[in-house]
Amino acid sequence: MAVKTFLVETAAIKAGYAIKNGAAEKGVVIGSDDSANLGVAKGNVAAEESFAVGEQIDVALIGEEVLCIAGGAITKGLKCKSDANGKFADVGAGTNPTVLALEAAAADETFVAVVIAQG
């Protein structure tokens, strides 16, 4: 598996949200609108598991199948980017897709996706 452990840097991160590099070594923060993300926070998505600042967090990297949280309507088979809250949205005009949706979802629903390379 392509999962790696990092440290939550500036604000709590929930499982299923986009993750990007922070300023500190091995530090990560929640993804922002169309940010260049490392991957997706692993954990118990159904229980809305959250990781506090300073805690370790497992991040699904390229090739890993993972549960994600939709920020809007998700179309099966399309690439998705992070939205302003770290949830996922169809890539549209964005340039930094993070995952490929393996199923459709409505806003705030979970969906299965594969973490993909940027571009």
C-alpha positions as CSV (number, residue, x, y, z in Angstrom):
1,M,0.0,0.0,0.0
2,A,1.0,3.6,-0.6
3,V,0.1,5.0,2.8
4,K,2.5,7.2,4.7
5,T,2.3,8.9,8.1
6,F,2.6,12.6,8.6
7,L,1.9,15.2,11.4
8,V,-1.1,17.5,11.4
9,E,0.4,21.0,11.4
10,T,-2.1,23.9,11.7
11,A,-5.7,22.7,12.1
12,A,-7.7,19.5,12.7
13,I,-8.1,17.3,9.6
14,K,-10.9,14.8,9.1
15,A,-10.6,11.4,7.4
16,G,-11.6,11.6,3.7
17,Y,-10.3,15.1,3.2
18,A,-7.6,16.3,0.8
19,I,-4.1,16.7,2.3
20,K,-1.2,19.0,1.1
21,N,2.3,19.7,2.4
22,G,2.6,22.0,5.3
23,A,5.7,24.2,6.1
24,A,7.3,21.8,8.6
25,E,9.2,18.6,7.8
26,K,6.5,15.8,7.5
27,G,3.9,18.4,8.3
28,V,0.5,18.4,6.4
29,V,-2.5,20.7,6.3
30,I,-5.9,20.3,4.8
31,G,-6.2,20.9,1.0
32,S,-7.6,24.2,-0.3
33,D,-9.3,25.1,-3.6
34,D,-7.5,23.3,-6.4
35,S,-4.3,22.9,-4.3
36,A,-1.5,20.5,-5.3
37,N,-2.3,17.8,-2.8
38,L,-0.3,14.8,-1.5
39,G,-3.3,12.6,-1.2
40,V,-6.3,11.9,1.1
41,A,-6.5,11.5,4.9
42,K,-7.1,7.9,6.0
43,G,-9.3,6.9,8.9
44,N,-12.8,6.2,9.9
45,V,-14.8,8.4,7.5
46,A,-18.2,7.1,8.7
47,A,-17.4,8.2,12.2
48,E,-16.0,11.5,11.0
49,E,-12.6,10.7,12.6
50,S,-10.6,13.9,13.1
51,F,-6.9,14.4,13.8
52,A,-5.7,17.3,15.9
53,V,-2.7,19.5,15.5
54,G,0.4,17.5,16.4
55,E,-1.2,14.1,15.9
56,Q,0.0,11.6,13.4
57,I,-2.2,11.0,10.3
58,D,-2.0,8.4,7.7
59,V,-2.3,9.7,4.1
60,A,-3.3,7.6,1.1
61,L,-0.8,8.4,-1.7
62,I,-0.8,7.7,-5.5
63,G,-2.5,4.4,-6.4
64,E,-4.3,3.9,-3.1
65,E,-8.1,3.4,-3.1
66,V,-9.7,5.5,-0.4
67,L,-13.0,6.9,0.8
68,C,-13.4,10.7,0.2
69,I,-16.0,13.3,1.2
70,A,-17.8,15.1,-1.6
71,G,-18.0,18.9,-1.4
72,G,-20.5,18.9,-4.3
73,A,-21.8,16.6,-6.9
74,I,-19.2,14.0,-7.9
75,T,-19.4,12.3,-11.3
76,K,-18.2,8.6,-11.6
77,G,-15.1,8.3,-13.8
78,L,-14.0,12.0,-13.5
79,K,-11.0,13.4,-11.9
80,C,-11.7,15.5,-8.7
81,K,-9.9,18.4,-7.0
82,S,-10.1,19.7,-3.5
83,D,-12.5,22.5,-2.8
84,A,-12.0,25.4,-0.4
85,N,-12.8,23.2,2.6
86,G,-10.7,20.2,1.7
87,K,-13.6,18.1,0.4
88,F,-13.7,17.0,-3.2
89,A,-15.4,18.4,-6.4
90,D,-15.3,17.4,-10.1
91,V,-12.1,19.0,-11.5
92,G,-13.9,21.3,-14.0
93,A,-11.5,24.1,-14.8
94,G,-9.1,23.1,-12.0
95,T,-5.6,22.1,-12.8
96,N,-4.7,19.9,-9.8
97,P,-6.8,16.7,-9.7
98,T,-6.1,14.6,-6.6
99,V,-8.4,11.5,-7.1
100,L,-10.3,9.7,-9.8
101,A,-13.9,9.0,-8.7
102,L,-14.9,5.3,-8.9
103,E,-18.5,6.1,-8.0
104,A,-20.9,9.1,-8.0
105,A,-21.8,11.1,-4.9
106,A,-23.8,14.1,-3.8
107,A,-22.5,16.9,-1.5
108,D,-21.3,15.6,1.9
109,E,-21.6,12.0,0.8
110,T,-18.7,9.6,0.8
111,F,-17.4,8.0,-2.4
112,V,-14.6,5.6,-3.4
113,A,-11.7,7.0,-5.4
114,V,-8.1,6.3,-6.4
115,V,-5.4,8.8,-5.6
116,I,-3.8,9.9,-8.9
117,A,-0.7,11.9,-10.0
118,Q,-1.1,15.6,-10.4
119,G,-1.8,17.0,-13.9
